[in-house]
C-alpha cells in the first residue's frame, strides 16, 4: 500500500445538518471522569453536498444545561426533565442542526468544533 501525506483543512465554519453516527465511552484527560465521544457526520444545508465529520466530547452529565442535554434536546425535540434516563444508543443516526466554529489551538493552528446543537424544524 502506498500512502501519500495530505494537508489538514479544518471543517468549514457555519450551520450544517449533523447526524450522530458513533458514540464511544472514554475517560476525560482533565478530570478522569467518564465522557462520551460522538462522531458527527455533517452535510451542508446549502451548496455542495460534501459530507465531513467531527468529534464532539461531552460528559455523561444529563441536565438541561449540560452539553449532553443540548444534544438530547436537539435530536429528540424533547426537553431534559428531572429523572429522565436515556440510552445513548437511541441517539445514533439522529439528526439536528449543528453550528461549527473555528478556534485557535494551542499550537497556533486553526481547529473546528461544534459550538451549538439545534432542533431541525
FIKOLZA-1660 file (N, C-alpha, C; in steps of 0.1 Angstrom, whole numbers, plus 5000, padded with zeros to 4 digits):
% residues 121
   i   px   py   pz ch aa at
   1 5009 4988 5000  A  X  N
   1 5000 5000 5000  A  X CA
   1 5009 5012 5000  A  X  C
   2 5006 5022 4991  A  X  N
   2 5013 5034 4991  A  X CA
   2 5004 5045 4997  A  X  C
   3 5010 5053 5006  A  X  N
   3 5002 5063 5013  A  X CA
   3 5009 5077 5011  A  X  C
   4 5002 5087 5007  A  X  N
   4 5008 5100 5005  A  X CA
   4 5002 5109 5015  A  X  C
   5 5011 5118 5020  A  X  N
   5 5006 5128 5030  A  X CA
   5 4997 5138 5024  A  X  C
   6 4988 5144 5032  A  X  N
   6 4979 5154 5027  A  X CA
   6 4980 5166 5037  A  X  C
   7 4975 5177 5033  A  X  N
   7 4975 5188 5042  A  X CA
   7 4961 5188 5050  A  X  C
   8 4961 5193 5062  A  X  N
   8 4949 5194 5070  A  X CA
   8 4942 5207 5067  A  X  C
   9 4929 5205 5065  A  X  N
   9 4920 5217 5064  A  X CA
   9 4909 5215 5074  A  X  C
  10 4907 5226 5082  A  X  N
  10 4896 5225 5092  A  X CA
  10 4883 5224 5086  A  X  C
  11 4873 5218 5093  A  X  N
  11 4860 5218 5088  A  X CA
  11 4855 5232 5086  A  X  C
  12 4848 5235 5076  A  X  N
  12 4843 5249 5074  A  X CA
  12 4834 5253 5085  A  X  C
  13 4834 5266 5088  A  X  N
  13 4825 5272 5099  A  X CA
  13 4811 5274 5093  A  X  C
  14 4801 5274 5102  A  X  N
  14 4787 5277 5097  A  X CA
  14 4778 5267 5103  A  X  C
  15 4765 5267 5097  A  X  N
  15 4755 5257 5101  A  X CA
  15 4754 5246 5092  A  X  C
  16 4752 5234 5097  A  X  N
  16 4752 5221 5089  A  X CA
  16 4741 5212 5095  A  X  C
  17 4737 5202 5087  A  X  N
  17 4730 5191 5092  A  X CA
  17 4740 5182 5098  A  X  C
  18 4737 5177 5110  A  X  N
  18 4746 5168 5117  A  X CA
  18 4739 5155 5121  A  X  C
  19 4746 5144 5119  A  X  N
  19 4740 5131 5122  A  X CA
  19 4750 5124 5131  A  X  C
  20 4746 5119 5143  A  X  N
  20 4754 5111 5152  A  X CA
  20 4756 5097 5146  A  X  C
  21 4768 5093 5143  A  X  N
  21 4770 5080 5137  A  X CA
  21 4777 5070 5146  A  X  C
  22 4784 5076 5156  A  X  N
  22 4791 5067 5165  A  X CA
  22 4791 5074 5179  A  X  C
  23 4790 5066 5190  A  X  N
  23 4792 5071 5203  A  X CA
  23 4801 5061 5210  A  X  C
  24 4812 5066 5216  A  X  N
  24 4822 5058 5223  A  X CA
  24 4823 5064 5237  A  X  C
  25 4825 5055 5247  A  X  N
  25 4828 5059 5260  A  X CA
  25 4843 5061 5262  A  X  C
  26 4847 5071 5270  A  X  N
  26 4861 5074 5272  A  X CA
  26 4863 5080 5286  A  X  C
  27 4875 5082 5290  A  X  N
  27 4878 5089 5302  A  X CA
  27 4884 5102 5300  A  X  C
  28 4879 5112 5306  A  X  N
  28 4885 5126 5304  A  X CA
  28 4899 5127 5309  A  X  C
  29 4908 5133 5300  A  X  N
  29 4922 5135 5304  A  X CA
  29 4923 5146 5314  A  X  C
  30 4913 5154 5316  A  X  N
  30 4913 5165 5326  A  X CA
  30 4910 5162 5340  A  X  C
  31 4899 5154 5341  A  X  N
  31 4894 5150 5355  A  X CA
  31 4892 5135 5357  A  X  C
  32 4896 5127 5348  A  X  N
  32 4895 5113 5349  A  X CA
  32 4880 5108 5351  A  X  C
  33 4871 5116 5347  A  X  N
  33 4857 5112 5348  A  X CA
  33 4852 5106 5334  A  X  C
  34 4841 5098 5334  A  X  N
  34 4836 5092 5322  A  X CA
  34 4832 5103 5312  A  X  C
  35 4834 5101 5300  A  X  N
  35 4829 5111 5290  A  X CA
  35 4824 5103 5277  A  X  C
  36 4817 5109 5269  A  X  N
  36 4813 5103 5256  A  X CA
  36 4819 5111 5245  A  X  C
  37 4823 5103 5234  A  X  N
  37 4829 5109 5222  A  X CA
  37 4819 5106 5211  A  X  C
  38 4813 5116 5206  A  X  N
  38 4803 5114 5195  A  X CA
  38 4810 5117 5181  A  X  C
  39 4808 5109 5172  A  X  N
  39 4813 5111 5158  A  X CA
  39 4800 5117 5151  A  X  C
  40 4802 5129 5146  A  X  N
  40 4790 5136 5139  A  X CA
  40 4794 5138 5125  A  X  C
  41 4786 5132 5116  A  X  N
  41 4787 5135 5101  A  X CA
  41 4780 5147 5098  A  X  C
  42 4786 5156 5090  A  X  N
  42 4779 5169 5087  A  X CA
  42 4777 5169 5072  A  X  C
  43 4766 5177 5068  A  X  N
  43 4763 5179 5054  A  X CA
  43 4759 5194 5053  A  X  C
  44 4764 5201 5043  A  X  N
  44 4760 5215 5042  A  X CA
  44 4745 5216 5040  A  X  C
  45 4739 5227 5045  A  X  N
  45 4725 5229 5043  A  X CA
  45 4722 5234 5029  A  X  C
  46 4731 5242 5024  A  X  N
  46 4731 5248 5010  A  X CA
  46 4744 5244 5003  A  X  C
  47 4743 5244 4990  A  X  N
  47 4755 5243 4982  A  X CA
  47 4760 5228 4980  A  X  C
  48 4773 5227 4978  A  X  N
  48 4778 5214 4975  A  X CA
  48 4776 5204 4987  A  X  C
  49 4771 5192 4983  A  X  N
  49 4768 5182 4993  A  X CA
  49 4780 5174 4997  A  X  C
  50 4790 5180 5003  A  X  N
  50 4802 5174 5007  A  X CA
  50 4801 5170 5022  A  X  C
  51 4801 5157 5024  A  X  N
  51 4800 5152 5038  A  X CA
  51 4814 5152 5045  A  X  C
  52 4814 5157 5058  A  X  N
  52 4826 5157 5066  A  X CA
  52 4821 5151 5080  A  X  C
  53 4831 5150 5088  A  X  N
  53 4827 5145 5102  A  X CA
  53 4836 5153 5112  A  X  C
  54 4830 5154 5124  A  X  N
  54 4837 5160 5136  A  X CA
  54 4835 5151 5148  A  X  C
  55 4844 5152 5157  A  X  N
  55 4842 5146 5170  A  X CA
  55 4837 5156 5180  A  X  C
  56 4828 5151 5189  A  X  N
  56 4822 5160 5199  A  X CA
  56 4823 5153 5213  A  X  C
  57 4830 5159 5222  A  X  N
  57 4832 5154 5235  A  X CA
  57 4822 5160 5245  A  X  C
  58 4816 5151 5253  A  X  N
  58 4807 5156 5264  A  X CA
  58 4808 5147 5276  A  X  C
  59 4805 5153 5287  A  X  N
  59 4805 5145 5300  A  X CA
  59 4792 5136 5299  A  X  C
  60 4791 5127 5309  A  X  N
  60 4779 5119 5309  A  X CA
  60 4768 5126 5318  A  X  C
  61 4770 5138 5322  A  X  N
  61 4760 5145 5330  A  X CA
  61 4748 5149 5321  A  X  C
  62 4736 5146 5325  A  X  N
  62 4724 5149 5317  A  X CA
  62 4716 5159 5325  A  X  C
  63 4715 5171 5320  A  X  N
  63 4707 5182 5326  A  X CA
  63 4704 5191 5315  A  X  C
  64 4694 5200 5317  A  X  N
  64 4690 5210 5306  A  X CA
  64 4702 5219 5302  A  X  C
  65 4712 5221 5311  A  X  N
  65 4723 5230 5309  A  X CA
  65 4735 5222 5303  A  X  C
  66 4736 5209 5304  A  X  N
  66 4748 5202 5300  A  X CA
  66 4749 5200 5285  A  X  C
  67 4761 5197 5281  A  X  N
  67 4763 5195 5266  A  X CA
  67 4755 5183 5261  A  X  C
  68 4755 5172 5269  A  X  N
  68 4747 5161 5266  A  X CA
  68 4732 5164 5265  A  X  C
  69 4727 5172 5275  A  X  N
  69 4713 5177 5274  A  X CA
  69 4710 5185 5262  A  X  C
  70 4719 5193 5257  A  X  N
  70 4717 5200 5245  A  X CA
  70 4716 5191 5233  A  X  C
  71 4725 5181 5233  A  X  N
  71 4724 5171 5222  A  X CA
  71 4711 5164 5222  A  X  C
  72 4707 5159 5234  A  X  N
  72 4695 5151 5235  A  X CA
  72 4683 5160 5230  A  X  C
  73 4682 5172 5235  A  X  N
  73 4671 5181 5231  A  X CA
  73 4670 5183 5216  A  X  C
  74 4682 5186 5210  A  X  N
  74 4683 5188 5196  A  X CA
  74 4678 5177 5187  A  X  C
  75 4683 5165 5191  A  X  N
  75 4680 5153 5183  A  X CA
  75 4666 5147 5186  A  X  C
  76 4661 5149 5198  A  X  N
  76 4648 5143 5201  A  X CA
  76 4636 5153 5201  A  X  C
  77 4640 5166 5202  A  X  N
  77 4629 5176 5202  A  X CA
  77 4622 5177 5216  A  X  C
  78 4628 5169 5226  A  X  N
  78 4622 5169 5239  A  X CA
  78 4631 5176 5249  A  X  C
  79 4626 5182 5259  A  X  N
  79 4634 5188 5270  A  X CA
  79 4639 5178 5279  A  X  C
  80 4650 5180 5286  A  X  N
  80 4655 5172 5296  A  X CA
  80 4648 5175 5309  A  X  C
  81 4641 5165 5315  A  X  N
  81 4634 5168 5327  A  X CA
  81 4640 5159 5339  A  X  C
  82 4637 5163 5351  A  X  N
  82 4642 5156 5363  A  X CA
  82 4638 5141 5362  A  X  C
  83 4648 5133 5365  A  X  N
  83 4646 5118 5365  A  X CA
  83 4647 5112 5351  A  X  C
  84 4649 5119 5341  A  X  N
  84 4650 5114 5327  A  X CA
  84 4662 5104 5326  A  X  C
  85 4660 5092 5321  A  X  N
  85 4670 5083 5318  A  X CA
  85 4670 5080 5303  A  X  C
  86 4682 5081 5297  A  X  N
  86 4683 5078 5282  A  X CA
  86 4693 5067 5280  A  X  C
  87 4691 5061 5268  A  X  N
  87 4701 5051 5263  A  X CA
  87 4708 5058 5252  A  X  C
  88 4721 5059 5253  A  X  N
  88 4728 5067 5243  A  X CA
  88 4727 5060 5229  A  X  C
  89 4724 5047 5228  A  X  N
  89 4722 5041 5215  A  X CA
  89 4710 5047 5208  A  X  C
  90 4700 5053 5216  A  X  N
  90 4689 5059 5210  A  X CA
  90 4692 5072 5202  A  X  C
  91 4705 5078 5205  A  X  N
  91 4709 5090 5198  A  X CA
  91 4715 5087 5185  A  X  C
  92 4719 5074 5182  A  X  N
  92 4726 5071 5170  A  X CA
  92 4717 5073 5158  A  X  C
  93 4723 5078 5147  A  X  N
  93 4716 5081 5135  A  X CA
  93 4705 5092 5136  A  X  C
  94 4705 5099 5147  A  X  N
  94 4696 5110 5148  A  X CA
  94 4702 5123 5143  A  X  C
  95 4694 5132 5137  A  X  N
  95 4699 5144 5131  A  X CA
  95 4695 5157 5139  A  X  C
  96 4703 5167 5137  A  X  N
  96 4700 5180 5142  A  X CA
  96 4708 5190 5134  A  X  C
  97 4706 5203 5137  A  X  N
  97 4714 5213 5131  A  X CA
  97 4726 5215 5140  A  X  C
  98 4738 5217 5135  A  X  N
  98 4750 5219 5143  A  X CA
  98 4756 5232 5138  A  X  C
  99 4761 5240 5147  A  X  N
  99 4769 5252 5143  A  X CA
  99 4784 5248 5146  A  X  C
 100 4792 5250 5136  A  X  N
 100 4806 5248 5136  A  X CA
 100 4814 5261 5137  A  X  C
 101 4823 5262 5146  A  X  N
 101 4831 5274 5147  A  X CA
 101 4846 5271 5146  A  X  C
 102 4854 5280 5142  A  X  N
 102 4868 5279 5142  A  X CA
 102 4874 5285 5155  A  X  C
 103 4885 5279 5159  A  X  N
 103 4892 5285 5171  A  X CA
 103 4907 5282 5169  A  X  C
 104 4915 5289 5177  A  X  N
 104 4930 5288 5176  A  X CA
 104 4934 5277 5186  A  X  C
 105 4941 5267 5181  A  X  N
 105 4946 5256 5190  A  X CA
 105 4959 5261 5197  A  X  C
 106 4963 5254 5207  A  X  N
 106 4975 5258 5215  A  X CA
 106 4987 5259 5206  A  X  C
 107 4988 5251 5195  A  X  N
 107 4999 5251 5186  A  X CA
 107 4998 5262 5176  A  X  C
 108 4988 5270 5176  A  X  N
 108 4986 5281 5167  A  X CA
 108 4978 5278 5155  A  X  C
 109 4975 5265 5152  A  X  N
 109 4967 5261 5141  A  X CA
 109 4952 5264 5143  A  X  C
 110 4945 5264 5132  A  X  N
 110 4930 5266 5133  A  X CA
 110 4924 5253 5135  A  X  C
 111 4915 5252 5145  A  X  N
 111 4907 5240 5147  A  X CA
 111 4893 5243 5144  A  X  C
 112 4884 5232 5144  A  X  N
 112 4870 5234 5143  A  X CA
 112 4863 5226 5153  A  X  C
 113 4851 5231 5158  A  X  N
 113 4844 5224 5168  A  X CA
 113 4829 5227 5167  A  X  C
 114 4821 5218 5172  A  X  N
 114 4806 5221 5172  A  X CA
 114 4804 5230 5184  A  X  C
 115 4798 5242 5182  A  X  N
 115 4795 5251 5192  A  X CA
 115 4781 5251 5197  A  X  C
 116 4772 5246 5189  A  X  N
 116 4758 5246 5193  A  X CA
 116 4750 5235 5186  A  X  C
 117 4740 5230 5192  A  X  N
 117 4731 5220 5186  A  X CA
 117 4717 5226 5186  A  X  C
 118 4710 5224 5175  A  X  N
 118 4696 5230 5174  A  X CA
 118 4687 5219 5167  A  X  C
 119 4674 5219 5172  A  X  N
 119 4664 5210 5166  A  X CA
 119 4661 5214 5152  A  X  C
 120 4660 5203 5143  A  X  N
 120 4656 5205 5130  A  X CA
 120 4641 5210 5130  A  X  C
 121 4638 5220 5122  A  X  N
 121 4624 5225 5122  A  X CA
 121 4618 5224 5108  A  X  C
% end
